[in-house]
Amino acid sequence: MTLLRSAGTTLFLLMTALTVHSAEYQPPEDLAFTASVDGTEQRYILRRPPHFDDSEAHDLLIALHGHGSDRWQFATDTRDECQGVRDGALAHNMIYVSPDYRAKTSWMGPKAEADMVQLIGLLKQRFTIRHVILAGGSMGGTSSLTFAALHPHLIDGVVALNGTANHLEYENFQEAIAASFGGSKKEVPEEYKKRSAEYWPLRLTMPIAMTTGGKDTSVPPDSVIRLAGVLKKLHPHVFHLHRPETGHTTSHPDTVAAMRFVVDALRQSTTAKPK
């Protein structure tokens, strides 16, 4: 699906921005759990929507930060991607969680992956969850694609902003990625392929929205463009918004549009299910 800007779309985005900024998530709760994989303390931010009712079912949005950052980035930062994901989640009254997932140099390596599986389980024990949507930017966008390909049964929707879908061809941040993956791509190529969503399109059956920038040199768009092309042949719930003139960034309206696409697709699929 390609986003076409019309007067109606522009009006919707404006009304959405006005609505979500008239309210805000409840203050962040900085929480921790003990990681099953190695016994370390791992932290995450939980934000409840306004007028939260613990007895009601909610969708869960898990937001993954970028390289060099931590759980606070998508929980409180006002940059377009972070604010856009929060605004999109808030518009639909979602529980909002932003984990460290091994913090600054994660790239969804094995320990971060194990932490995510554990955290989703803990949150499902604590709350009544309808859908789990995974979102993130840059390293977080990459990691969203990786985790969804590794654990499609746990994820109902994905919003990946300016990520890569192919670790075997990606060349930046290699020292950090090697530390996370347990070796370089020459030493453990199977780990890099395993975490490259482009190789596993048949697993990505959930609604998925991806954004890319044509001038992005930090995380080049090629692999995500290819993945989007393949996924569009497999199912209709794919949104790829490519901006040839932009770099490593996604605007607030584009982020909100990506969020809305995934939520609308999930609601349509839920409505279509036989009762």
Backbone as a ProteinNet text record, in pm:
[ID]
protein_1_A
[PRIMARY]
MTLLRSAGTTLFLLMTALTVHSAEYQPPEDLAFTASVDGTEQRYILRRPPHFDDSEAHDLLIALHGHGSDRWQFATDTRDECQGVRDGALAHNMIYVSPDYRAKTSWMGPKAEADMVQLIGLLKQRFTIRHVILAGGSMGGTSSLTFAALHPHLIDGVVALNGTANHLEYENFQEAIAASFGGSKKEVPEEYKKRSAEYWPLRLTMPIAMTTGGKDTSVPPDSVIRLAGVLKKLHPHVFHLHRPETGHTTSHPDTVAAMRFVVDALRQSTTAKPK
[TERTIARY]
84.1	0	88.1	50.9	123.9	38.2	97.5	23.4	2.3	-122.9	-156.8	-211.4	-147.1	-190.2	-311	-425.1	-544.1	-587	-688	-738.8	-792.3	-857.7	-912	-803.7	-695.8	-585	-519.4	-497.4	-435.4	-521.6	-654.5	-745.4	-742.6	-740.3	-735.5	-610.7	-495.7	-370.7	-371.7	-430.4	-439.7	-529.5	-644.8	-737.2	-676.8	-601.9	-535.3	-435.6	-354.7	-255	-322.2	-431.6	-501.6	-559.9	-614.8	-677.3	-576.1	-464.5	-369.5	-295.8	-275.4	-204.4	-295	-428.6	-518.6	-516.7	-457.6	-441.1	-296.8	-259.8	-123.7	-124.2	-24.7	-8.5	15.1	-21.7	11.5	163.9	215.5	361.3	429.4	551.7	621.9	656.6	641.3	682.4	809.1	916.9	1044.4	1051.8	1034.8	1018.9	1133.5	1142.3	1251.3	1202.3	1273.5	1252.2	1389.2	1397	1520.4	1520.3	1619.7	1624.7	1649.7	1564.6	1579.7	1707.6	1751.6	1864.6	1997.8	2012.2	2140.8	2130.9	2009.7	1992.6	2016.6	2037.5	2062.6	1931.1	1942	1825.3	1807.1	1686.9	1654.4	1536.6	1546.2	1448.7	1362.8	1243.8	1152.1	1062.3	1012	919.3	777.7	686.5	544.5	467.3	384.5	297.7	153.9	65.9	-75.2	-149.6	-249.3	-328	-414	-464	-551.6	-674	-721.8	-843.7	-831.7	-713	-687.1	-770.8	-835.6	-916.6	-851.6	-799	-725.1	-811.7	-943.9	-1033.1	-1064.9	-1029.7	-1060.2	-941.8	-972.6	-868.5	-809.9	-678.4	-609.1	-512.4	-484	-371.4	-243.4	-134.2	-3.5	91.1	150.1	252.1	387.2	480.5	617.1	706.8	770.4	851.6	1000	1075.6	1217.4	1304.4	1397.5	1482.9	1592.3	1663.9	1771.4	1907.4	2007.1	2145	2195.4	2260.7	2317.6	2219.8	2096	1995.6	1950.1	1839.9	1787.6	1636	1576.1	1430.7	1361.2	1434.4	1371.3	1345.7	1415.6	1403.1	1258.7	1201.1	1065	960	1001.2	906	878.8	980.9	964.3	1016.5	1103.2	1163.2	1056.1	1075.4	976.7	1013.6	1121	1153.1	1036.7	1026.6	907.6	871.1	970.4	939.7	885.9	949.8	908.7	771.7	752.4	624	514.4	547.9	449.4	402.2	494.1	455	368.7	408.3	326.4	189.1	184.9	56.3	-33.1	24.9	-53.5	-107.3	-26.3	-70.2	-174.6	-153.2	-245.5	-383.1	-384.8	-511.4	-598.2	-535.2	-609.2	-602	-568.3	-576.7	-491.7	-372.8	-286.8	-202.6	-174.2	-67.6	63.8	152.9	275.8	396.5	483.3	601.6	724.7	831.4	957.6	1070.3	1121.5	1223.9	1366.1	1459.8	1601.2	1643.6	1588.1	1627.6	1779.7	1851.8	1998.1	2056	1971.8	2011.7	2090.8	2201.5	2255	2297.7	2340.4	2390.4	2321.6	2191.5	2116.7	2115.9	2052.8	2034.3	1962.5	1886	1806	1891	2001.4	2081.9	2011.6	2071.9	2005.5	1954.9	2032.9	1987.7	1872.7	1879.7	1769.6	1643.5	1659.6	1546	1481.5	1563.9	1511.9	1440.5	1497.8	1433.4	1295.9	1285.6	1159.3	1051.9	1088.9	993.7	944.8	1038.4	1002.7	914.1	947.7	871.5	729.2	712.1	576.4	495.5	558.3	489.3	448.1	537.6	506.6	392.2	393.5	288.1	153.1	153.4	28.2	-26.6	61.9	16.7	-45.9	7.6	-35.6	-160.1	-172	-282	-357.7	-479.3	-555.4	-519.9	-445.3	-390.1	-464.4	-511.5	-572.8	-466.4	-391.8	-289.6	-157.7	-48	85.5	142.8	170	227.6	368.9	462	602.5	641.1	704.1	743.6	882.7	949.7	1080.5	1143.2	1248.1	1318.4	1465	1521.6	1663.1	1697.3	1783.6	1808	1676.9	1587.7	1458.1	1368.8	1375.3	1300.2	1353.5	1486.2	1550.9	1510.9	1518.6	1490	1343.3	1254.2	1112.7	1092.2	1156.3	1147.3	1209.8	1325.3	1394.8	1309.7	1258.8	1182.9	1054.6	987.2	863.8	891.3	1005.9	1041.5	1079.8	1139.3	1178.8	1061	965.6	854.2	721.5	681.7	558.4	433.7	438.5	322.6	301.1	402.1	390.2	352.7	364.5	348.4	232.1	143.1	24.2	40.1	135.4	156.6	294	350.3	485.6	486.4	554.8	582.7	733.6	800.6	947.3	988.8	1050.5	1089.7	1239.7	1278.9	1419.3	1510.2	1468.9	1550.4	1613.4	1686.8	1738.2	1675.1	1662.4	1606.9	1711.4	1839.3	1942.7	2074.4	2102.3	2225.8	2348.8	2330.1	2445.9	2506.1	2424.6	2476.6	2499.2	2443.3	2456.3	2598.3	2655.6	2796.6	2823.4	2725.6	2748.9	2734.9	2796.6	2785.7	2825.3	2922.3	2955.6	3017.2	3091.8	3151.7	3042.9	2942.7	2833	2748.9	2721.2	2639.5	2711.6	2842.1	2918.9	2916	2926.7	2921.4	2784.3	2680.3	2544.7	2514.8	2564	2532.2	2627.6	2734.3	2828.5	2938.8	2968	3074.5	3044.1	3143.3	3125.3	3043	3002.7	2924	3006.1	3139.1	3223.4	3232.1	3227.1	3240.1	3109.4	2996.5	2866.2	2763	2785	2694.2	2550.4	2532.9	2397	2317.8	2388.3	2320.2	2273.1	2351.2	2316.1	2199.7	2202.1	2091	1963.1	1975.7	1860.9	1789.4	1865.3	1809.8	1784.2	1785	1758.6	1618.9	1525.4	1385.7	1365.2	1453.4	1437.3	1437.8	1504.9	1513.2	1391.3	1301.2	1190.3	1054.7	1024.8	899.9	774.4	781.4	663	619.5	709.6	673.6	604.5	621.1	570.2	429.7	335.8	197.9	110.9	163.3	89.3	88.7	-6.2	1.6	135.9	196	330.2	343.7	398	422.2	570.3	629.9	772.5	793.9	889.4	927	1075.4	1111.2	1251.2	1279	1404.8	1449.1	1552.1	1533.7	1622.1	1764.5	1785.2	1918.3	1974.3	1920.3	1963.9	2094.2	2203.3	2331.3	2361.9	2290	2310.5	2254.1	2131.5	2069.1	2007.8	2083.2	2034.2	1903.9	1815.1	1679.2	1662.2	1765.9	1750.5	1682.5	1726.2	1672.8	1526.3	1486.8	1346.3	1260.4	1312.4	1239.3	1215	1317.7	1301.1	1200.8	1213.3	1122	978.1	955.5	819.9	763.5	846.8	802	758.1	832	796.6	669.1	661.5	546.9	416.8	423.5	302.2	246.7	331.4	285.2	222.4	248.7	202.2	72.3	53.1	-71.5	-94	-218.5	-252.6	-219.4	-181.4	-165.3	-22.7	26.8	164.2	161.5	228.4	236.5	385.1	429.2	567.9	567.7	619.9	625.3	771.8	809.8	947.2	952.3	1040.6	1060.2	1198.1	1205.7	1335.5	1422.7	1359.8	1434.9	1483.7	1444.8	1480.7	1594.8	1655.3	1762	1712.3	1786.6	1758.1	1655.1	1533.6	1430	1293	1192.4	1052.9	975.5	897.1	824.3	712.6	664.3	553.9	429.5	383.4	265.6	284.7	404	427.8	428.4	483	482.4	340.6	259.4	119.7	43.6	70.8	4.8	41.2	168.4	211.7	142.7	135.1	65.5	-80.7	-143.2	-286.1	-311.2	-223.8	-240.8	-244.7	-150.4	-143.4	-266.3	-305	-421.2	-547.5	-567.1	-685.2	-687.9	-572.3	-566.1	-601.2	-554.1	-586.2	-734.7	-792.7	-935.8	-1020.3	-980.8	-1054	-1046.6	-928	-912.6	-990.9	-997.2	-1073	-1222.4	-1268.3	-1409.8	-1451.7	-1357.2	-1389.4	-1393.7	-1339.1	-1336.7	-1478	-1510.5	-1643.5	-1663.9	-1785.3	-1815.6	-1870.5
-118.3	0	124	221.5	348	457.2	541.3	650.5	761.7	799.9	911.9	1023	1137.1	1250	1316.8	1316.2	1385.8	1481.8	1564.1	1657.5	1581.4	1465.6	1385.6	1328.2	1278.1	1223.1	1330	1447.4	1557.5	1599.7	1604.9	1643.9	1540.4	1409.7	1305.3	1318.2	1338	1349.4	1470	1580.4	1699.8	1674.1	1611.1	1584.4	1485.8	1385.9	1291	1361.6	1451.7	1525.1	1609.9	1676.8	1760.1	1676	1557.2	1471.1	1416.9	1360.4	1295.5	1396.7	1519.7	1617.1	1681.5	1657.6	1707	1615.1	1497.3	1402.9	1355.5	1274.5	1221.1	1093.9	1013.1	894	932.1	841.4	860.1	861.3	916.2	926.1	790.3	789.6	662.2	592.1	461	375.8	302.4	318.9	255.5	122.9	12.1	-118.7	-211.7	-324.1	-418.8	-562	-653.1	-796	-864	-984.3	-1061.6	-1150.7	-1131.4	-1205	-1353.3	-1436.3	-1580.8	-1631.5	-1563.6	-1613.9	-1602.2	-1499.7	-1483.4	-1423.7	-1404.1	-1356.3	-1208.9	-1131	-987.6	-911.5	-791.2	-703.5	-632.8	-639.5	-572.7	-478.7	-357	-254	-219.2	-169.9	-124.1	-14.4	67.8	174.2	130.7	149.3	122.8	253.4	281.7	398.1	353.5	389.3	354.9	469.9	438.3	546	616.3	735.2	805.9	720.8	733.3	664.1	513.5	459.7	317.9	232.7	131.4	37.3	-99.9	-147.3	-273.7	-393.4	-379	-491	-505.2	-405.9	-408.1	-462.5	-516.5	-562.1	-443.2	-445.7	-339.6	-400.3	-324.8	-357.8	-311.9	-380.5	-348.9	-303	-185.5	-135.5	-145.1	-219.2	-227.7	-150.4	-44.8	45.6	22	-0.7	-33.8	83.7	123.8	240	211.2	317	306.2	281.4	259.9	236.3	353.8	322.6	424.6	482.4	436.6	490.6	381.1	406.9	308.6	323.4	263.6	255.7	391.6	497.1	627.7	696.9	655.7	727	727.8	611.8	607.2	629.9	631.5	658	806.6	891.9	1034.7	1131.2	1086.1	1176	1237	1364.2	1431.5	1431.4	1362.5	1354.1	1288	1312.6	1274.3	1127.2	1037.6	895.5	855	903.9	867.2	923.4	1052.9	1115.6	1054.6	1023.7	965.8	828.9	744.3	613	628	716.4	736.7	790.6	887.6	946.1	843.1	761.4	657.3	555.7	519.8	425.2	487.8	613.1	681.7	699.7	725.8	743.7	619.1	503.7	378.2	316.2	399.6	360.7	237.7	229.8	113.7	127.6	15.1	9.7	29.9	110.7	148.5	104.9	24.3	-28.4	-2.7	44.3	68.6	1.1	-111.9	-186.5	-147.1	-178.9	-163.1	-262.6	-380.6	-496.5	-499.4	-493.4	-491.5	-357.5	-255.5	-114.3	-76.8	-6.5	79.7	7.5	-117.4	-186.6	-321.4	-324	-449.4	-521	-458.5	-516.7	-651.7	-674	-795.4	-921.1	-921.5	-1042.1	-1146	-1262.2	-1371.6	-1334.2	-1257.8	-1222	-1122.5	-1025	-930.6	-1003.9	-1097.9	-1178.8	-1252.9	-1317.7	-1390.9	-1296.6	-1177.9	-1079.5	-1039.5	-1021.2	-980.1	-1087.6	-1212.3	-1321.3	-1324.2	-1308.9	-1310.1	-1191.6	-1073.3	-952.8	-962.2	-1009.5	-1023.9	-1120	-1227.4	-1320.3	-1255.7	-1176.9	-1108.1	-1009.3	-935.7	-836.3	-902.7	-1017.8	-1089.4	-1148.8	-1179.9	-1226.7	-1112.8	-993.1	-878.6	-810.8	-804.2	-732.9	-825.4	-784.7	-853.8	-790.7	-864	-809.7	-868.7	-779.8	-825.7	-852.8	-747.7	-757.4	-702.5	-758.1	-706.9	-647.8	-517.1	-447.8	-404.9	-435.3	-403	-289.3	-184.8	-69.1	-23.7	49.7	102.9	173.6	249.1	324.1	287.2	280.3	251.4	112.2	101.5	-28.5	-88.2	-4.6	-52.4	-100.9	-34	-80.6	-213.6	-225.2	-350.9	-461.5	-431.3	-531.1	-572.8	-480.5	-515.7	-620.2	-600.3	-697.4	-830.4	-823.4	-945	-1026.2	-961.3	-1035.1	-1092.8	-1017.1	-1066.9	-1189.6	-1191.4	-1307.1	-1427.1	-1400.7	-1508.4	-1564.9	-1477	-1516.6	-1462.6	-1503	-1448.8	-1481	-1587.6	-1624.4	-1527.9	-1445.8	-1351.6	-1210.6	-1181.9	-1044.8	-1037.8	-940.9	-924.7	-812.8	-723.3	-614.2	-553.5	-495.1	-438.8	-302.2	-205.7	-74.9	-55	-67.1	-60.2	66	158.9	288	289.3	303.6	321.1	210.5	87.5	-26	-98.1	-205.3	-294.1	-431	-503.8	-638.2	-743.1	-700.1	-795	-765.3	-843.8	-825.2	-876.2	-966.2	-1017.4	-911.8	-818	-713.7	-580.9	-565.5	-438.8	-422	-301.3	-281.6	-188.3	-114.4	-18.4	-85.4	-24.1	-67.6	-214.7	-261.8	-404.1	-450.2	-365	-404.1	-432.1	-343	-360.4	-482.3	-501	-614.3	-746.3	-750.3	-872.2	-906.8	-805.8	-829.6	-885.3	-835.5	-879.4	-1018	-1045	-1170.5	-1284.6	-1252.7	-1356.5	-1384.3	-1285.6	-1301.3	-1222.2	-1211	-1137	-1220	-1155.3	-1228.4	-1338.7	-1326.3	-1434.6	-1550.1	-1516.5	-1619.6	-1694.6	-1621.7	-1684.9	-1638	-1665.8	-1615.5	-1662	-1781.6	-1832.3	-1743	-1680.1	-1590.6	-1465	-1415	-1294.9	-1323.6	-1440.4	-1476.4	-1499	-1565	-1593.1	-1465	-1356.3	-1229.7	-1130.1	-1177.9	-1094.8	-1126.3	-1033.6	-1059.9	-1088.8	-1036.7	-1055.5	-1202.9	-1286.6	-1428.1	-1507.6	-1445.1	-1519.7	-1452.1	-1413.5	-1341.1	-1422.4	-1553.9	-1636.6	-1633.7	-1591.8	-1581.2	-1448.2	-1350.8	-1215.9	-1200.8	-1271.8	-1271.7	-1167	-1102.1	-1001.3	-867.7	-775.7	-641	-576.7	-517.3	-462.7	-332.4	-230.8	-100.4	-68	-23.5	7.5	141.6	220.2	345.7	342.5	407.5	415.8	552	591	716.2	689.5	749.5	723.8	770.6	867.7	920.6	873.4	765.2	711	633.1	685.1	615.3	544.1	578.4	513	370.6	359.5	228.6	230.8	194.3	201.9	124.7	174.1	121.1	-3.2	-45.2	-145.7	-275.1	-329.7	-459.5	-449.1	-338.5	-320.3	-300	-228.4	-212.1	-348.3	-432.6	-566.7	-649.3	-643.7	-719.8	-675.4	-544.6	-493.8	-546.2	-549	-598.8	-744.2	-826.6	-967.9	-982.7	-910.7	-924.7	-882.4	-780.9	-735.3	-841.9	-933.7	-1044.3	-1156.8	-1155	-1262.5	-1230.1	-1103.6	-1067.4	-916.9	-872.1	-731.4	-635.2	-686.9	-599.9	-548.9	-486.9	-436	-290.1	-206.6	-63	-26.1	22.9	68.3	211.7	301	442.3	480	501.3	537.3	684.1	760	901	915.1	928.4	934.8	1050.5	1158.4	1280	1285.1	1190.7	1197.8	1102.5	1126.4	1041.5	947.2	942.7	847.5	907.3	925.1	987.5	956.3	955.8	943.9	1055.1	1128.6	1241.9	1194.9	1288.6	1257.4	1211.7	1283.4	1236.2	1098	1070.3	939.2	828.7	858.7	761.2	730.9	835.3	816.9	737.6	766.3	693.2	545.2	514.2	374.6	304	372.9	317	291	386.6	373.7	256.9	239.1	128.7	-5.1	-28	-155.1	-174.3	-70.8	-81.6	-108.5	-36.5	-57.6	-199.8	-249.3	-384.9	-488.7	-468.4	-561.1	-558	-439.7	-429.2	-492.1	-476	-536.4	-688.5	-740.4	-885.2	-942.7	-868.9	-914	-914	-808.6	-797.7	-906.9	-944	-1043.3	-1185.3	-1208.7	-1344.2	-1391.3	-1517.6	-1569	-1576.6	-1546.8	-1549.4	-1685.4
0	0	0	-80.4	-86.9	-26.2	56.2	117.9	17	-5.3	-91.4	-4	-7.3	72.7	7.6	74	28.4	136	104.5	205	324.8	297.5	406.9	495.3	432.5	510.4	595.5	535.6	609.7	726.5	703.7	811.8	922.8	885.7	988.2	1074.3	1009.2	1084.5	1176.3	1129.7	1213.2	1332.9	1307.8	1417	1516.9	1464.1	1552.7	1642.9	1583.7	1662.1	1769.2	1732.9	1829.6	1942.2	1905.7	2004.9	2103.1	2051.4	2140.8	2227.1	2175.5	2256.5	2360.8	2351.9	2454.6	2576.5	2560.9	2670.4	2667	2762.6	2763.4	2845.1	2819.3	2900.4	3046.3	3134.8	3274.9	3291.4	3400.2	3418.1	3404	3350.2	3329.9	3459.8	3458.8	3569.7	3526.3	3599.5	3567.2	3643.7	3572.7	3634.4	3596	3664.9	3639.7	3653.8	3588.9	3609	3604.7	3658.2	3655.6	3532	3446.3	3320.2	3344.7	3286.6	3302.2	3237	3131.1	3053.5	3127	3215.4	3283.6	3423.6	3474.1	3610.8	3632.8	3526.6	3541.8	3557.4	3613.8	3622.1	3488.4	3434	3309.3	3331.4	3274.7	3305.4	3183.9	3214.8	3110.6	3166.5	3076.3	3113.2	3078.4	3172.2	3149.9	3160.8	3060	3064.7	3037.8	3128.6	3115.1	3048.2	2965.2	2904.6	3008.3	2977	3071.6	3104.5	3228.7	3271.3	3250.3	3279	3257.8	3351.6	3296	3373.1	3363	3473.7	3476.7	3438.4	3451.3	3423.7	3275.4	3194.3	3051.8	2971.1	2854	2762.6	2687.9	2665.4	2593.4	2492.9	2387.3	2301.9	2371.2	2341.4	2399.6	2289.2	2308.1	2216	2285.3	2226.5	2277.7	2183	2233.1	2151.1	2178.2	2070.7	2081.8	2037.3	2123.7	2100.6	1999.2	1960.2	1863.3	1926.4	1841.7	1884.5	1968.9	2079.4	2166.3	2266.2	2263.4	2354.7	2451.5	2522.7	2616.9	2626.1	2727.8	2742	2745.2	2785.2	2800.5	2666.9	2559.9	2433	2382.6	2360.2	2306.5	2414	2540.9	2648.8	2666.7	2640.7	2672.4	2566.9	2475.7	2377.3	2287.8	2247.9	2163.7	2015.4	1975.4	1833.2	1760.3	1629.5	1553.6	1566.8	1553.4	1558.5	1696.4	1801.1	1937.1	1970.2	1941.6	1968.8	1882.3	1756.4	1666.4	1710.2	1756.2	1806.1	1930.4	2023.4	2143.4	2107.1	2015.2	1977.6	1910	1823.2	1757.7	1856.1	1955.8	2058.1	2150	2186.2	2275.9	2212.2	2081.6	2010.3	2018.3	2044	2052.4	2192.1	2291.5	2432.6	2465.7	2404.3	2426.1	2552.7	2614.8	2714.8	2640.7	2696.6	2625.7	2707.9	2646.7	2715.1	2630.1	2694.4	2625.7	2704.9	2656.4	2731.5	2692.4	2778.9	2744.9	2637	2639.9	2557.5	2534.1	2648.1	2656.4	2611.3	2615	2605.7	2481.9	2498.3	2393.5	2265.4	2274.4	2154.7	2136.2	2153.5	2151.5	2016.9	1917.6	1784.1	1789.2	1895	1915.7	1902.7	1978	1989.5	2075.9	2098.9	2170.7	2310.3	2387.1	2521.6	2516.9	2425.7	2409.6	2365	2275.4	2229.2	2345.5	2429	2545.1	2641.3	2663.3	2750.7	2697.5	2565.5	2505.6	2521.7	2498.7	2517.3	2662.1	2755.2	2897.3	2932.6	2883.5	2915.6	2862.8	2740.6	2685.4	2772	2816.6	2905	3037	3094.3	3220.3	3203.9	3093.4	3070	3045.3	2978.2	2955.7	3084.8	3178.7	3309.5	3389.9	3371.9	3452.3	3396.4	3263	3198.7	3103.9	3069.4	2966.3	2832.3	2750.1	2625.8	2505.9	2416.5	2291.6	2186	2150.1	2046.5	2099.7	2052.3	2082.6	1953.8	1956	1841.8	1878.3	1789.7	1811.9	1718.7	1774.8	1694.7	1736.1	1645.7	1679.5	1562.2	1592	1489.8	1484.1	1363.2	1342.2	1396.2	1496.4	1558	1607.5	1658.1	1705.3	1592.8	1476.4	1360.9	1311.5	1306.1	1269.7	1365.8	1493.9	1596.7	1596.3	1560.9	1549.8	1440.8	1325.8	1216.8	1257.2	1322	1364.9	1460.2	1564	1666.2	1608.1	1521.5	1460.2	1374.1	1304.6	1223.3	1309.7	1424.1	1515	1594.1	1628.9	1715.2	1661.5	1541.6	1483.5	1565.1	1644.2	1726.1	1842.2	1874.5	1985.6	1940.8	1811.7	1762.7	1663.5	1685.4	1599.6	1497.8	1517.6	1424.1	1443.4	1335.4	1339.3	1272.2	1336.8	1276.7	1282.6	1168.5	1163	1087.7	1159.2	1103.3	1076.4	950.1	912.2	966.6	946.4	989.5	871.7	903.1	798.5	816	705.6	709.4	674.3	662.2	620.1	691.7	795	871.2	796.7	702.4	628.6	536.6	488.7	401.2	473.2	592.8	665.3	718.2	704.5	737	855.2	901.4	1010	1147.1	1247.8	1388.2	1407.1	1329	1331.3	1463.1	1529.5	1657.4	1760.7	1767.1	1862.2	1826.6	1698.5	1655.5	1683.1	1657.4	1684.2	1833.1	1918.4	2062.8	2102.9	2040.2	2071.8	2015.9	1894.1	1826.9	1861.9	1933.9	1974.1	1873.6	1788.8	1690.9	1565.3	1477.3	1352.7	1254.3	1143.7	1044	976.7	977.6	925.9	1024.6	1154	1257	1281.5	1282.5	1309.7	1206.4	1078.1	975	993.4	1052.5	1073	1169	1265.5	1359.9	1287.8	1195.4	1119.9	1024	961.6	873.4	953.5	1067.3	1153.7	1194.8	1210.8	1259.1	1145.7	1023.1	906.1	853.7	874.8	840.7	692.5	607.8	463.9	424.3	500.3	466.7	513.4	589	649.2	622.6	499.3	472.3	501.4	489	512.9	659.7	747.4	889.3	920.7	832.8	860.3	802.6	861.2	813.6	882	983.8	1057.7	981.7	1011.2	953.4	985.7	883.6	901.3	823.7	888.6	826.3	838	726.1	723.8	656.1	708	644.2	611	499.2	458.5	396.7	402.2	340.9	232.7	116.8	3.7	24.6	113.8	140	274.5	323.7	453	435.1	489.6	485.2	616.4	722.7	851.3	849	798.5	777.9	638.5	535.7	397.3	377.4	289.9	279.2	193.1	120.1	15.1	61.5	174.8	217.6	257.1	318.1	355.8	230.9	132.1	5.7	-58.6	-59.2	-116.5	-36.6	97.1	182.8	160.6	154	131	-0.3	-104.8	-233.9	-227.8	-155.6	-141.1	-57.6	55.2	144.2	76.6	-8.9	-77.8	-171.7	-213.8	-297.6	-214.9	-84.8	2.4	75.2	114.2	182.6	171.5	193	168.1	281.4	397.6	514.3	526.6	419.2	414	369.9	446.7	419.6	413.3	300.8	289.6	239.5	320.2	284.5	264.3	139.4	105.4	64.8	129.6	98.1	32.5	-99.2	-167.2	-121.3	-74.3	-41.6	102.9	187.1	328.1	362.1	478.5	528	635.9	746.8	854.4	950.3	899.7	980.8	923.9	1010.1	969.1	1037.2	961.9	1016.9	1110.4	1191.6	1282.2	1206	1100.6	1026.8	965	913.3	853.1	958.9	1076.1	1185.5	1229.6	1245.9	1286.4	1179.4	1051.2	942.7	946.2	973.9	983.2	1099.6	1213	1328.8	1296.8	1233.8	1203.5	1108.4	1010.1	915.1	988.2	1079	1150.1	1239	1311.2	1399.9	1318.8	1208.5	1124.4	1068.1	1025	970.2	1076.4	1198.4	1306.7	1339.4	1341.2	1371.1	1261.6	1137	1026.1	1032.3	1064.7	1070.8	1188	1299.3	1416.1	1385.6	1318.3	1282.9	1185.4	1096.9	993.7	1046.6	1166.8	1220.4	1255.1	1223.6	1256.3	1406.7	1448.1	1591.9	1634.2
[MASK]
+++++++++++++++++++++++++++++++++++++++++++++++++++++++++++++++++++++++++++++++++++++++++++++++++++++++++++++++++++++++++++++++++++++++++++++++++++++++++++++++++++++++++++++++++++++++++++++++++++++++++++++++++++++++++++++++++++++++++++++++++++++++++++++++++++++++++++++++++++

